[in-house]
């Protein structure tokens, strides 16, 4: 076992331990453990114990010390308090993230009632947007038509592409979500035809 040379060899004044990895073996073990708990299809991170609207188990990670994720734990009042705490912190990034999350939640609740309501919760770079449009066309979706008729479903398609392109979604999960999106588009089209 070879000790890795650290340029500074700083020590924690309280414990006396040297910062950083002490050996290549320790570093490899850390990377293996980190890979198990990162986001992605093969993670072994403890999952939320709640069920989603489809009756399937939630796939989000649990909050520390709880059995459910952020979305399934706490009341609306608690979430408003978190938003207020972000404003009180004075941190511009934290405030912006909290407001974006609040706007996304507002749009999602509107879209549950009517997927034709205008709005967007994901904005891609122009290069990513072109790649996403090409990917959607290969799978039979025309994003420009969806943007016009059903913004909620075009937004879902963009999120699906973003998660898939970053490796956060397995092939089976992608196939399931694509089939669900197709059925949602069909149902939304029927509902529009009947409503006039």
PAKOLNU-119785 format. One line per 4 residues: number of its first residue (from 1); their letters; for each residue x, y, z negated of N, C-alpha, C. Coordinates in nm, 4 decimals. Each point is the difference from the previous one (the first is absolute). Last residue first. Layout:
// PAKOLNU-119785
NUM> A> X,Y,Z,X,Y,Z,X,Y,Z; ...
END
This chain:
// PAKOLNU-119785
196> XXXX> -6.4094,2.1159,2.8264,-0.0475,0.0959,0.0957,0.1072,0.0712,0.0687; -0.0285,-0.3840,-0.3213,-0.0342,0.1255,-0.0684,-0.0332,0.1109,0.0998; 0.1394,-0.4388,0.1402,-0.1319,-0.0072,-0.0638,-0.0410,0.1328,-0.0637; 0.4293,-0.0488,0.2052,-0.1027,-0.0216,0.1029,-0.1400,0.0023,-0.0614
192> XXXX> 0.3722,0.0212,-0.2864,-0.0172,0.1276,0.0727,-0.1084,-0.0139,0.1052; 0.1231,-0.3863,-0.2373,-0.0694,0.0929,-0.0910,-0.0243,0.1346,0.0697; 0.2561,-0.3239,0.2297,-0.1417,-0.0388,-0.0085,-0.0798,0.0969,-0.0854; 0.4652,0.0595,0.0207,-0.0608,0.0322,0.1288,-0.1481,-0.0338,0.0008
188> XXXX> 0.2526,-0.1245,-0.3746,-0.0165,0.1458,0.0028,-0.0649,0.0441,0.1304; 0.1112,-0.4565,-0.0457,-0.1100,0.0368,-0.0899,-0.0270,0.1495,0.0028; 0.3727,-0.1583,0.2446,-0.1248,-0.0497,0.0593,-0.1204,0.0413,-0.0847; 0.4256,0.0936,-0.1684,-0.0269,0.0864,0.1160,-0.1324,-0.0409,0.0647
184> XXXX> 0.1564,-0.2672,-0.3505,-0.0453,0.1294,-0.0516,-0.0330,0.0957,0.1139; 0.1900,-0.4198,0.1047,-0.1407,-0.0150,-0.0428,-0.0545,0.1315,-0.0556; 0.4548,-0.0089,0.1249,-0.0851,-0.0197,0.1192,-0.1476,-0.0105,-0.0395; 0.3166,0.0156,-0.3469,-0.0137,0.1310,0.0645,-0.0883,-0.0101,0.1248
180> XXXX> 0.1102,-0.3993,-0.2258,-0.0936,0.0799,-0.0803,-0.0228,0.1373,0.0636; 0.3249,-0.2795,0.1941,-0.1342,-0.0566,0.0229,-0.1043,0.0805,-0.0772; 0.4462,0.1158,-0.0717,-0.0397,0.0364,0.1360,-0.1405,-0.0517,0.0314; 0.1949,-0.1222,-0.4107,-0.0391,0.1407,-0.0003,-0.0430,0.0465,0.1388
176> XXXX> 0.1656,-0.4413,-0.0481,-0.1254,0.0150,-0.0737,-0.0503,0.1439,0.0053; 0.4238,-0.0950,0.1827,-0.1060,-0.0586,0.0838,-0.1367,0.0155,-0.0668; 0.3787,0.1362,-0.2465,-0.0251,0.0901,0.1123,-0.1132,-0.0529,0.0872; 0.1532,-0.2713,-0.3489,-0.0741,0.1133,-0.0547,-0.0354,0.0993,0.1112
172> XXXX> 0.2757,-0.3613,0.1101,-0.1362,-0.0480,-0.0294,-0.0872,0.1147,-0.0500; 0.4595,0.0875,0.0759,-0.0719,-0.0197,0.1266,-0.1434,-0.0450,-0.0239; 0.2252,0.2958,-0.3858,0.0335,-0.1259,0.0681,-0.0829,-0.0129,0.1280; 0.1683,0.4594,-0.2580,-0.1167,-0.0806,0.0306,0.0445,-0.1254,0.0757
168> XXXX> 0.2847,0.3731,-0.1279,-0.0813,-0.0158,-0.1198,-0.1198,-0.0921,0.0214; 0.3686,0.1849,0.3065,0.0157,-0.1335,-0.0569,-0.0814,-0.0250,-0.1249; 0.0192,0.3876,0.3147,0.0970,0.0072,-0.1099,0.0164,-0.1334,-0.0717; -0.3109,0.0600,0.3599,0.1310,0.0378,0.0543,0.1068,0.0091,-0.1086
164> XXXX> -0.4555,-0.0923,-0.1179,0.0557,-0.1110,0.0759,0.1415,0.0343,0.0480; -0.2486,0.3360,-0.2190,0.0363,-0.1066,-0.0950,0.0660,-0.1167,0.0717; -0.1634,0.3533,0.2689,0.1080,0.0488,-0.0864,0.0457,-0.1092,-0.0969; -0.3738,-0.0858,0.2798,0.1249,0.0019,0.0762,0.1166,0.0412,-0.0898
160> XXXX> -0.4249,0.0188,-0.1893,0.0347,-0.1389,0.0250,0.1335,-0.0077,0.0752; -0.1911,0.4212,-0.0704,0.0554,-0.0527,-0.1247,0.0457,-0.1448,0.0196; -0.2225,0.2002,0.3615,0.1327,0.0605,-0.0195,0.0656,-0.0516,-0.1279; -0.4424,-0.1341,0.0865,0.0900,-0.0604,0.0980,0.1420,0.0552,-0.0163
156> XXXX> -0.3447,0.1897,-0.2560,0.0311,-0.1351,-0.0489,0.0978,-0.0693,0.0932; -0.1665,0.4145,0.1372,0.0904,0.0180,-0.1136,0.0423,-0.1362,-0.0563; -0.3256,0.0082,0.3298,0.1301,0.0305,0.0610,0.1048,0.0201,-0.1095; -0.4385,-0.0665,-0.1410,0.0558,-0.1241,0.0528,0.1316,0.0234,0.0727
152> XXXX> -0.2431,0.3685,-0.1784,0.0346,-0.0906,-0.1110,0.0689,-0.1247,0.0526; -0.1801,0.3261,0.3049,0.1302,0.0347,-0.0590,0.0424,-0.0933,-0.1131; -0.3375,-0.0372,0.4208,0.0081,-0.0566,-0.1356,0.1368,0.0296,-0.0625; -0.1310,0.1965,0.4328,-0.1254,-0.0598,-0.0466,0.0021,-0.0429,-0.1472
148> XXXX> 0.3857,0.2106,0.2201,-0.1176,0.0800,0.0325,-0.1261,-0.0551,-0.0672; 0.4108,-0.2316,-0.0412,0.0156,0.1313,-0.0640,-0.1245,0.0855,0.0212; 0.0251,-0.4148,0.2232,-0.0306,-0.0159,-0.1428,0.0126,0.1333,-0.0738; 0.1255,-0.0075,0.4505,-0.1456,-0.0195,-0.0101,-0.0409,-0.0132,-0.1465
144> XXXX> 0.4582,0.0273,0.0893,-0.0618,0.1285,0.0333,-0.1528,-0.0090,-0.0073; 0.2652,-0.3936,-0.0735,-0.0008,0.0934,-0.1129,-0.0642,0.1341,0.0353; -0.0735,-0.5080,0.1715,0.0333,0.1282,0.0628,-0.0108,0.1074,-0.1073; 0.0851,-0.5672,0.0015,-0.0591,0.1187,-0.0626,0.0438,0.1246,0.0757
140> XXXX> 0.1440,-0.4795,0.0683,-0.1347,0.0289,0.0496,-0.0688,0.1185,-0.0649; 0.4637,-0.1885,-0.0458,-0.0976,-0.0768,-0.0786,-0.1446,0.0347,0.0364; 0.3662,0.2219,0.2079,0.0293,-0.1430,0.0198,-0.1000,-0.0880,-0.0733; -0.0206,0.4666,-0.0662,-0.0498,-0.0356,0.1333,0.0251,-0.1480,0.0293
136> XXXX> 0.1750,0.1801,-0.3981,-0.1457,-0.0107,-0.0085,-0.0578,-0.0417,0.1353; 0.4603,0.0887,-0.0186,-0.0301,-0.1222,-0.0762,-0.1514,-0.0222,-0.0061; 0.1510,0.4011,0.1909,0.0326,-0.1124,0.0885,-0.0340,-0.1328,-0.0677; -0.0499,0.3905,-0.2547,-0.1008,-0.0041,0.1054,0.0243,-0.1170,0.0951
132> XXXX> 0.3206,0.0821,-0.3343,-0.1249,-0.0509,-0.0595,-0.1094,-0.0111,0.1060; 0.4072,0.2005,0.1217,0.0200,-0.1440,-0.0211,-0.1269,-0.0633,-0.0549; 0.0025,0.4655,0.0455,0.0018,-0.0626,0.1331,0.0158,-0.1515,-0.0124; 0.0269,0.2510,-0.3945,-0.1367,0.0051,0.0513,-0.0080,-0.0681,0.1365
128> XXXX> 0.4209,0.0582,-0.2015,-0.0752,-0.1083,-0.0640,-0.1439,-0.0053,0.0516; 0.2665,0.3553,0.1493,0.0541,-0.1267,0.0505,-0.0744,-0.1194,-0.0563; -0.1151,0.4362,-0.1622,-0.0391,-0.0205,0.1399,0.0520,-0.1316,0.0596; -0.0882,0.0053,-0.5217,0.0874,0.0781,0.0871,-0.0414,-0.0244,0.1441
124> XXXX> -0.3858,-0.0712,-0.3588,0.1240,-0.0616,0.0459,0.0832,0.1005,0.0789; -0.4029,-0.0056,-0.3955,0.0472,0.0757,0.1154,0.1374,-0.0556,0.0358; -0.4718,-0.1354,-0.3108,0.1382,-0.0308,0.0371,0.0341,0.0799,0.1252; -0.4291,0.0248,-0.1975,0.0788,-0.0176,-0.1218,0.1440,-0.0369,0.0297
120> XXXX> -0.4541,0.2749,0.2403,0.1129,-0.0890,0.0187,0.0762,-0.0104,-0.1315; -0.5136,0.1834,0.2567,0.1047,0.0039,-0.1008,0.1088,-0.1001,0.0307; -0.5719,0.0932,0.1151,0.1365,0.0321,0.0434,0.0975,0.0022,-0.1175; -0.4525,-0.3135,0.0498,0.0437,0.1259,-0.0608,0.1443,0.0296,0.0423
116> XXXX> -0.2556,-0.4054,0.1035,0.0133,0.1028,0.1035,0.0467,0.1337,-0.0574; -0.1119,-0.4165,-0.2461,0.1359,-0.0019,0.0566,0.0208,0.1045,0.1092; -0.3298,-0.0407,-0.4465,-0.0074,0.0339,0.1425,0.1405,0.0056,0.0586; -0.0831,-0.1617,-0.4494,-0.1370,0.0300,0.0396,-0.0124,0.0243,0.1500
112> XXXX> 0.4235,-0.0794,-0.1876,-0.0798,-0.1188,-0.0338,-0.1445,0.0203,0.0426; 0.3104,0.3571,0.0402,0.0043,-0.0967,0.1104,-0.0764,-0.1277,-0.0315; 0.0572,0.3409,-0.3323,-0.0864,0.0484,0.1081,-0.0114,-0.1048,0.1106; 0.2998,-0.0873,-0.3462,-0.1371,-0.0145,-0.0496,-0.1006,0.0525,0.1036
108> XXXX> 0.4577,0.0468,0.0996,-0.0382,-0.1419,-0.0021,-0.1426,-0.0182,-0.0506; 0.1905,0.4335,-0.0076,-0.0311,-0.0447,0.1359,-0.0458,-0.1453,0.0018; 0.1450,0.1762,-0.4101,-0.1235,0.0663,0.0407,-0.0421,-0.0466,0.1394; 0.4156,-0.1458,-0.1660,-0.1108,-0.0669,-0.0698,-0.1348,0.0605,0.0391
104> XXXX> 0.3890,0.2056,0.1671,-0.0170,-0.1332,0.0597,-0.1172,-0.0731,-0.0642; 0.1229,0.4111,-0.1896,-0.0643,0.0198,0.1304,-0.0232,-0.1335,0.0706; 0.2396,-0.0065,-0.4047,-0.1384,0.0386,-0.0263,-0.0768,0.0181,0.1313; 0.4610,-0.0794,0.0246,-0.0692,-0.1213,-0.0456,-0.1480,0.0298,-0.0245
100> XXXX> 0.2759,0.3614,0.1033,-0.0160,-0.0851,0.1183,-0.0759,-0.1273,-0.0368; 0.1173,0.2882,-0.3495,-0.1067,0.0580,0.0811,-0.0251,-0.0822,0.1261; 0.3550,-0.1276,-0.2813,-0.1275,-0.0193,-0.0698,-0.1162,0.0564,0.0818; 0.4417,0.0682,0.1571,-0.0367,-0.1420,0.0103,-0.1360,-0.0250,-0.0646
96> XXXX> 0.1789,0.4336,-0.0425,-0.0377,-0.0273,0.1392,-0.0434,-0.1452,0.0182; 0.1686,0.1305,-0.4193,-0.1299,0.0632,0.0246,-0.0482,-0.0321,0.1402; 0.4316,-0.1382,-0.1148,-0.1001,-0.0790,-0.0737,-0.1407,0.0546,0.0232; 0.3640,0.2396,0.1812,-0.0174,-0.1283,0.0686,-0.1081,-0.0837,-0.0661
92> XXXX> 0.1245,0.4098,-0.2057,-0.0725,0.0230,0.1251,-0.0258,-0.1322,0.0736; 0.0446,0.0937,-0.5331,0.0803,-0.0629,0.1040,-0.0782,0.0053,0.1318; -0.1703,0.1411,-0.4350,0.0681,0.1036,0.0764,0.0874,-0.0555,0.1118; -0.3120,-0.1914,-0.3624,0.1439,-0.0281,0.0007,0.0775,0.1074,0.0752
88> XXXX> -0.4834,-0.0108,-0.0270,0.0647,0.0589,-0.1184,0.1509,-0.0214,0.0009; -0.2693,-0.1938,0.3402,-0.0001,0.1459,0.0130,0.0719,0.0658,-0.1176; -0.0572,-0.4653,-0.0128,0.0930,0.0340,0.1083,0.0083,0.1514,0.0166; -0.3133,-0.1679,-0.3017,0.1355,-0.0116,-0.0543,0.1036,0.0339,0.1061
84> XXXX> -0.4522,-0.0235,0.1289,0.0250,0.1206,-0.0804,0.1410,-0.0018,-0.0581; -0.1394,-0.3820,0.2267,0.0143,0.1095,0.0955,0.0296,0.1309,-0.0739; -0.0995,-0.3719,-0.2598,0.1322,-0.0172,0.0614,0.0261,0.1106,0.1016; -0.4239,-0.0171,-0.1999,0.1001,0.0443,-0.0974,0.1407,-0.0130,0.0574
80> XXXX> -0.3578,-0.1668,0.2504,-0.0011,0.1463,0.0027,0.1031,0.0563,-0.0982; -0.0644,-0.4613,-0.0009,0.0704,0.0396,0.1225,0.0013,0.1521,0.0147; -0.2407,-0.1868,-0.3570,0.1427,-0.0215,-0.0219,0.0797,0.0427,0.1227; -0.4675,0.0097,0.0298,0.0469,0.1067,-0.0898,0.1498,-0.0129,-0.0250
76> XXXX> -0.2244,-0.3350,0.2411,0.0210,0.1186,0.0833,0.0520,0.1155,-0.0852; 0.1133,-0.4702,-0.2025,-0.1220,0.0610,0.0519,0.0359,0.1174,0.0904; 0.2951,-0.4706,-0.1183,-0.0292,0.1380,-0.0348,-0.1237,0.0528,0.0687; 0.2558,-0.3926,0.2326,0.0032,0.0281,-0.1440,-0.0306,0.1472,-0.0231
72> XXXX> 0.0367,-0.2106,0.4368,-0.1028,-0.0731,-0.0728,0.0043,0.0246,-0.1515; 0.3111,0.2073,0.3124,-0.1326,0.0215,0.0567,-0.1084,-0.0645,-0.0853; 0.4619,-0.0615,-0.1110,-0.0442,0.1370,-0.0259,-0.1434,0.0207,0.0471; 0.1060,-0.5026,-0.1082,0.0786,0.1036,0.0657,-0.0575,0.1386,-0.0337
68> XXXX> -0.0362,-0.4387,-0.3395,-0.0536,0.0530,0.1245,0.0910,0.1085,0.0555; 0.0583,-0.2296,-0.4209,-0.0244,-0.1123,0.0906,-0.0530,0.0469,0.1343; 0.3585,0.2463,-0.3681,-0.1417,-0.0198,0.0316,-0.0152,-0.1207,0.0907; 0.4261,0.1900,-0.1510,-0.0787,-0.0141,-0.1218,-0.1487,-0.0204,0.0242
64> XXXX> 0.2515,0.2106,0.3973,0.0727,-0.0571,-0.1130,-0.0887,-0.0023,-0.1240; -0.2275,-0.0357,0.4766,0.0680,0.1051,-0.0756,0.0649,-0.0654,-0.1213; -0.0793,-0.2794,0.4608,-0.0584,0.0431,-0.1282,0.0747,0.1195,-0.0546; -0.0356,-0.1019,0.5355,0.0761,-0.0365,-0.1199,-0.0718,0.0508,-0.1250
60> XXXX> -0.2753,-0.1290,0.4563,0.0885,0.1021,-0.0555,0.0717,-0.0516,-0.1246; -0.3495,-0.2155,0.2779,0.1385,-0.0358,0.0279,0.0995,0.0997,-0.0580; -0.5283,-0.2062,-0.1214,0.0752,0.1203,0.0363,0.1464,-0.0382,0.0171; -0.3920,-0.3647,0.0805,0.0839,0.0592,-0.1050,0.0748,0.1223,0.0528
56> XXXX> -0.4804,-0.1141,0.2100,0.1349,-0.0572,0.0025,0.0815,0.0607,-0.1140; -0.4548,0.1212,0.1340,0.0047,-0.1138,-0.0913,0.1346,-0.0694,-0.0012; -0.1411,0.4125,0.2296,-0.0264,-0.1202,0.0790,0.0001,-0.1256,-0.0871; 0.1023,0.4349,-0.1759,-0.1395,-0.0019,0.0435,-0.0367,-0.1231,0.0801
52> XXXX> 0.4057,-0.0647,-0.3399,-0.0388,0.1148,0.0820,-0.1442,-0.0151,0.0479; 0.2374,-0.1853,-0.4721,-0.0449,-0.0395,0.1333,-0.0392,0.1248,0.0781; 0.3780,-0.0722,-0.4269,-0.1341,0.0413,0.0435,-0.0315,-0.0553,0.1389; 0.4226,-0.0324,-0.2596,-0.0941,-0.1102,-0.0207,-0.1420,0.0346,0.0466
48> XXXX> 0.5267,0.1541,0.1625,-0.1204,0.0465,-0.0672,-0.1000,-0.1149,-0.0098; 0.5173,-0.1348,0.0396,-0.1028,0.0689,0.0769,-0.1176,0.0393,-0.0886; 0.5668,-0.1048,-0.0458,-0.1340,-0.0275,-0.0538,-0.1044,0.0862,0.0701; 0.4374,-0.1347,0.2709,-0.0373,0.0957,-0.1033,-0.1389,-0.0342,-0.0543
44> XXXX> 0.2846,-0.1985,0.3565,-0.0530,-0.0797,-0.1102,-0.0382,0.0893,-0.1173; 0.0605,0.0452,0.5804,0.0350,0.0423,-0.1351,-0.0661,-0.0898,-0.1042; -0.0030,0.0067,0.5089,0.0545,-0.1103,-0.0792,0.0295,0.0374,-0.1451; -0.1804,0.3057,0.3506,-0.0855,-0.1186,-0.0040,0.0507,-0.1109,-0.0923
40> XXXX> 0.1137,0.5169,-0.1162,0.0104,-0.0814,0.1201,-0.0794,-0.1274,-0.0156; 0.2662,0.3863,-0.3383,-0.1251,-0.0121,0.0744,0.0227,-0.0825,0.1244; 0.3129,-0.1034,-0.4187,-0.0263,0.1139,0.0875,-0.1351,-0.0192,0.0687; 0.2231,-0.3189,-0.3046,-0.0955,0.0943,-0.0574,-0.0255,0.1226,0.0861
36> XXXX> 0.3071,-0.3648,0.1132,-0.1232,-0.0666,-0.0453,-0.1052,0.0999,-0.0436; 0.4373,0.1477,0.1227,-0.0770,-0.0410,0.1180,-0.1316,-0.0659,-0.0410; 0.3091,0.1162,-0.3372,-0.0614,0.1188,0.0570,-0.0872,-0.0356,0.1203; 0.2604,-0.3376,-0.2034,-0.1126,0.0394,-0.0849,-0.0739,0.1202,0.0560
32> XXXX> 0.3907,-0.1325,0.2214,-0.0998,-0.1068,0.0132,-0.1246,0.0351,-0.0815; 0.3719,0.2851,-0.0393,-0.0633,0.0163,0.1309,-0.1075,-0.1073,0.0231; 0.2626,-0.0263,-0.3951,-0.0856,0.1189,-0.0034,-0.0756,0.0150,0.1314; 0.3219,-0.3367,-0.0271,-0.1174,-0.0352,-0.0800,-0.0981,0.1169,-0.0076
28> XXXX> 0.4139,0.0791,0.2101,-0.0834,-0.0882,0.0815,-0.1276,-0.0399,-0.0747; 0.3224,0.2543,-0.2364,-0.0605,0.0800,0.1065,-0.0937,-0.0850,0.0859; 0.2554,-0.2153,-0.3285,-0.1035,0.0814,-0.0627,-0.0734,0.0834,0.1057; 0.3692,-0.2442,0.1459,-0.1095,-0.0908,-0.0358,-0.1154,0.0774,-0.0624
24> XXXX> 0.4031,0.2228,0.0923,-0.0754,-0.0218,0.1228,-0.1195,-0.0916,-0.0273; 0.1731,0.2888,-0.4115,0.0554,-0.1016,0.0893,-0.0863,-0.0092,0.1247; -0.0829,0.3255,-0.3351,0.1261,-0.0475,-0.0557,0.0662,-0.1047,0.0896; -0.3437,0.4441,0.0976,0.0111,-0.1456,-0.0001,0.1376,-0.0413,-0.0492
20> XXXX> -0.2030,0.4709,-0.1762,0.0204,-0.0665,0.1282,0.0099,-0.1507,-0.0153; 0.1408,0.3241,-0.4109,-0.1055,0.0150,0.0995,0.0349,-0.0766,0.1265; 0.1620,-0.1264,-0.5084,0.0458,0.0656,0.1214,-0.1168,0.0053,0.0984; -0.0454,-0.0051,-0.5532,0.0014,-0.0821,0.1217,0.0459,0.0819,0.1197
16> XXXX> -0.0801,0.1473,-0.4694,0.1372,-0.0366,0.0352,0.0090,-0.0842,0.1267; -0.3856,0.2216,-0.2531,0.0213,-0.1451,-0.0066,0.1427,-0.0424,0.0292; -0.1278,0.4712,-0.0155,-0.0760,-0.0634,-0.1074,0.0352,-0.1485,-0.0137; 0.1869,0.2837,0.3463,0.0521,0.0371,-0.1320,-0.0721,-0.0709,-0.1150
12> XXXX> 0.0990,-0.1817,0.5009,-0.1143,0.0554,-0.0706,0.0474,0.0336,-0.1406; 0.3446,-0.0047,0.4128,-0.0625,-0.0820,-0.1024,-0.1172,0.0741,-0.0620; 0.3133,-0.0081,0.4945,-0.0648,0.0746,-0.1073,-0.0657,-0.0963,-0.0973; 0.3075,-0.0373,0.4178,-0.0032,-0.0857,-0.1195,-0.0610,0.0751,-0.1189
8> XXXX> 0.1109,0.1266,0.4874,-0.0009,0.0836,-0.1210,0.0062,-0.0809,-0.1285; 0.0083,-0.2038,0.4444,0.0881,0.1164,0.0087,0.0061,0.0811,-0.1288; -0.0678,-0.5351,0.0252,-0.0875,0.1167,0.0051,0.0888,0.1230,0.0037; 0.0571,-0.5485,0.1152,0.0645,0.1249,-0.0387,-0.0965,0.1150,0.0192
4> XXXX> -0.1158,-0.5298,-0.1179,0.0041,0.1000,0.1072,0.0640,0.1276,-0.0525; 0.0912,-0.5153,-0.1630,-0.0635,0.1243,-0.0424,0.0155,0.1012,0.1122; -0.0166,-0.5531,0.0323,0.0827,0.1168,0.0184,-0.0782,0.1243,-0.0421; 0.0036,-0.5598,-0.0846,-0.0846,0.1173,0.0000,0.0890,0.1235,0.0000
END
